[in-house]
Amino acid sequence: MRELARVGNRCVILTSDSNQLARVPSLTQSVLVQEVEGMTLCWIRTMKYSVAKSMRRILSWLDFEFRLWRMPKSSLPKPDAIVVSSLSLLTILNGFWLRRKYRCRLVLEIRDIWPLTITEEGGFSRWNPLVLGLGMIERLGYRHADEVVGTMPNLGEHVRNVLGYARTVHCIPMGVDEASLAEASPLSQEYIDAYLPEGKFIVAHAGTIGITNALDVFMECAQSFQHHPDICFVIVGDGDLRAGYQQKYAHVRNLIFAPRVPKQQVQSVLSRCSLLYFSVHPSKVWRYGQSLNKVIDYMLAGKPVVASYTGYPSMIDEADCGCYVPAGDAEALRREILRYAAMPVDQRQAVGQKGRDWVLQHRRYPVLAARYLDILFPVER
């Protein structure tokens, strides 16, 4: 939206203040309107929740939809196009109403495939009333939105499975934040000395340490390398499972738990590592591909990437900057780590550089915004 605004479009974002992934202002009224970087940003005060898997989260979604429907809109510009960006899928219902009201185009953007994610990874039955209800709304969105966009490259297959017929689905993946291209903030020498040992081959995972991050294989692999003093494993971040992992693997001397760092220091951490790692659980969700911010950050660091990932391949294979091993297979991961550790440094650097070059060519937001405009206004452009 920021890039669309930069090229002369009037952009308005309507969002909830219960968003846990953004810096949210404190609202004393029902709606707070801000002008930010050429955009109009409307925060809607919504019921808060603290636990992702809870009834209160569902109630928060419903509360947002009701308040969005009731919100006075006379001061907002008449839209030429509306993008409903999941999650939550419920907002497509407001989208249908707003499309009819303003006679504009409606785009459904999928960033997380629900309800598939909660049946595959959340333990919900496919017959759960919430799953059935979300499935009905998902079908309505796929069938009646003017365009469907996904951040994952193979969403079209999922849409075809849901509808029983194919329709055009566009991919606009996650991109490179221009701010991350600026010089990274340096780490303190104390942090470096404590968590990033010099002269070691460092295999690193940076990000949340939670259930969905599937880090058991990483831990098992680190344990199997205890007799390789030249190889160490570093986890940078925080999360629900960190304390449990630290206790369980306290005896593994080559496994280091480093504190999370501010976003502007992430590249400084990654630049001091040798091989970067991410993992997922085996799940049908990944059949449709991934576009993870973590992978963008890794590739931008110019380091090889190895992923425990069974699904539709993208990015890493396209750039030829690393490899995938089957999710859950610790022995396959071990073999790849040994291969990269034995690789000459200049060859390993060349592999990582291919990732950085590829992501800068294909994932800058000005490039993605131009593609998005072609979807929003196909006749005009």
N, C-alpha and C positions, 0 to 999 in steps of 0.2 A: 504493500500500500504506500509505503514511503517512496518507493521508486516510481510508482504511478503518479504520485503527487508531484514529483520532481519534473516530470515531463508534461505537466500542465493539466492534470486531471483533478477535479474536486473530489477528495476522498473523505468519507465519513466512516468511522468505526464505532459500532455499538457493542459494548462488551460488559461483562459482569465484574463487579468488584470482589467476587469470591475466587477469582483466578489466582491460583497458587504459584503460577510460573511467571508472574509479572510483578513489577513494582507498582503497587496499588495505592492510590491516595486515600486518605481518610474522608469518607463521605458523611456529611451531616444532613444532606438532603437526598431525595430519591434519585436524582440524576445530577451528575457533575459533568459539565462540558469544558473541555480544554482544547486549545489550539497547540498542536505539537508537530514541529517539522513540516508545516504546510498541510497537515491533516486536522480534521475535527474529530476529537476523541470523546465519546460519550460513555461515561461510566454509569452503570445502573446498579443501585444498591440492592443486593441480593442476600438471601439467607446464607450464612457461612457454614462450612463443614470442615472437619479436620481429618477424618478418616475416609480414604478414597472408596473403600468397599463398605458403604453404609447407606441406610435408608435416608439419612439426612442429605447425602449428596444428591439423591434422586429428587428429594423435596426442593433442594436448591435449584435444580434444573427447572422444575415446574414453576418455582417462584420467579425465576428469570424470565420465562416465557410469558407469564401473566403480566409482569411489570413492563416487558418490552411491548406487549400488545396495548397496554394502557398508556404508555409513555406518550406525551404530547410531541407531535412531530412537525407541527406547522412551521417551526423555525429552521428545520432542516431542508436542504435543497432536494428537489424532486430527483430521484435517482433514474439513471438510464440503465443501470444494471445493479443487481443485488447479489452478493456472494454470501452464502450460508456456509460457514466453515465449521465442520464438526471437530470435536465433540462439544456440544450435545446434538444428536440427531433431531431432537424435538424442535429445534429452531427452524427446520424446513417447513413446519406448519405455519409459523409466522411468515416465513419467506413466501409461501403460496399466497397468503393474504395480502402481503405488501406488493407482490407482483400484480395482483388483480387491482389493487388500489391505485398503483402508479402506472400500470400498463408498461412494465419494463421487463428486461430479461432477468432470469434467475439461474444462478450457477450454484450447484451443490459441490462443495469441496470436502473431500474425505482425507483426514490426516490420521485417523485411527479407525479401523474397520470394526464397527459395532453393529450387531451384538456378537459377531464372531470372536472378538477378543475375549469377551467375558465367558463364553462357553469353552474356548480353547485354553485360556490361561487363568481364568478367574474361578473355575470350578462350578459355574452355573449350568443347570440342566437346560437343554434346548427347549424343554417344555415349561420352563419357568415363565410366569406371566409377564415379567419384565422383558425377558428375551423375546417372547412372542410379540409383545407390543412394539418393541424397538424394531423387530423384523418387519412388521407391517409398515412402520414409518420409513424404514430403509427402502422398501420396495416402492412406496409412493414417491420418494425422492428420486430414485434411479429412473422411474418410469416417466415422471412428469416435469422434472427440472429441464430447462432449456439446454444446459450443458452439465456434464459431470466431470470433475477434475479430481485427480488423486495425487498425493505426494509420492505414492509407490508406483513403480513402472508397469506392473502387471495387474492393476486394479480391474481392467476390462474383463479379465477372466472371471473375477468374482462377481462383477455386475451381471455378466452373462449367466452365471450359475444361479443368481438370485432371481433374475427376471425370466429365465428360460429362453431368452433370445439376446442377440448381440446389439449393442448400441455404441456409438462413439464415446470413448472415454479418453480424456487428455491427461498427460502427466506433467505437472509443474512441481518439481521436487524442492526439498529444502536447499537453501543457497548459502553463499559466502557473505557474511556480514562485513561490509566494507570497514567497519571499525576494527575488526579483527586483523585487517591487513596492516594497520598502523603498527609501529614498533611495540612489541610486547613489553609489559611492565616487568622489571627484573625481580628475581627472587632474592630473598635475603640469604646471606652466606650461611646463616645458622640453619635455614631450611635445607639448603643444598647439602651441607655437611651431615645433617641428621637423616635425610631421606633419599638422597640421590648420590650414591657412592661413585667416586671417580674410578675409572679403569675397569668397570664391570660392564658386561652385556646386560642391559636393563630391559626387561619385558614389563610393560606398564599397561594398566587399565585405569582410565580417568573417568570419573562420573559417579553416579549413585550406586550404592551398595545395597541392593534390595532383591526381592524375590524374582522380579522380572529380568534381572541382570544375569542370572544363570552363572554365577561365579564359582560354583563348586568345582568345575573342571579346571579352572585357573588355579584354585587352591591345591587340588590333587596334583596338578602338574608341578607346581612349585615344590611340593613335598618330595616328588620323585627326583628333583634336581639338587637335593641337599648335599650330594657329594660332588657337585660342580661349583667350586668356589668362585669361578669366574662369571657365573650367571646368577642374577638375582631378579626377583619379582617385586614390583611396586604397585600398590593400589592407592590411588589418589582420590579421596572423596569421603562422603559420609552416607549414612543410610541405616535402615532398620536392622540390617544383618551384620553391620560392622563389628559390634561388640561381640556377638556370638562367634564370628569368624576369628577374631583376635584371640579369643579364649581357646577355641578348638585347635588353632594352628600356632599357638604360642611357642611351640618347640621347633618350628621351622625357621631356622636362622636366616635363610635367604629370602624370606617373605617380609616385606616392609609395608606397614600401613602408614601412609602419609596423610596429613590433614588436607581438606579441600582448600583450594585457593580461589581468589576472585577470578572472574571470567577473563580479565585482562592479563592474568598471569598464567593462564592455561598453556599458551604456546611456549612460554618460558620453561614450563615443566616438561612438555612433550619434546622440546628440542634437545633435552639432556638424556633422552631415552633412546634405545636401539631398535626396539620392535614394539608396536602398539597393538593392543588386543581388545576385541569386544566379543560378546557372546550372547546367545539367545537360547531359550528352551525350544526343543522340537515342537512345532505348532503349525497348523494349517494357515495361520495368519501370514507366515513368511512365504507362502507359496506365491503371494502377490507382490513380493519385493519389499525393499526397505529404502528409506531416505532419512537416515538418522543424523541429527546434528553432531553426534559424537564422531561419526565417520567423516563428516566435513572437516571437523577440527583435526582429526588424525591426518587426513590427506594434506591439509593445509600446512601441517608441521613438516612435511617432506620426509616422513619416516615410513618404512614398510609396515603394512597392516596385515595381521592374521586374525581370522574371525572363526569362532565356533558357530557355524551358521548353516542350517539346512533349509534352503528356500530358493526363491528366484534370485539369481545373481545380478548385481548391478554395481556400478561405481568402481569397486576394487578391481573387478575383472576387466571392466572397460578401460581403466587406466593402466592395468597390468602393474599395479603397485603393491601386490601382496597376494594373499590366497585365502580360500575358504577351506575349512575342515569340517567334517560332520559334527553337528551339535551333539554335545555329550560325550564325545570321543576324546578322552584325555591322552591316549597313546598317539593318535594322529596329531594332536597339538604338540606333543613332545617332539615328534619327528620334525615338524616344521620349525620349531624353535632351534633344534640342533642344526638344521640346514642353514638357517639365517645366521646363527652364531658362527658357523664355519665359513660363511661367505666373506670374501675380501671386503674391507670397509668401503672402498670406492664403488664396488659393485652394489653393495647394500644401499649406499647413498643414492646411486643412480635409480634404483628401484623406487625409493621414497620420493625422489624428485619428480618422477613421472606422475605420481599421485598429485603433487602440488600443481604441476603444470596443467593437468587435466581438469582439476576442480576450478582453477582460475579461468580456464577457457570456457567451461560449460556451466558453471554454477554461480556466476556473479548475478546479483539481483537485477541489474539493468537488462541482462540477457533474458532472465526469466520474466521480468515485467513486460518486455516487448512481446514475448510469446503469450502472456496472459491477456494483453490487449487484443490480440488476434482472436482469442476465445470469447472475450466479452463483447466485442464489436466486430464480428467477422465481415459484415458488409461494408462498413465504413472504412476499413483499413485495406 
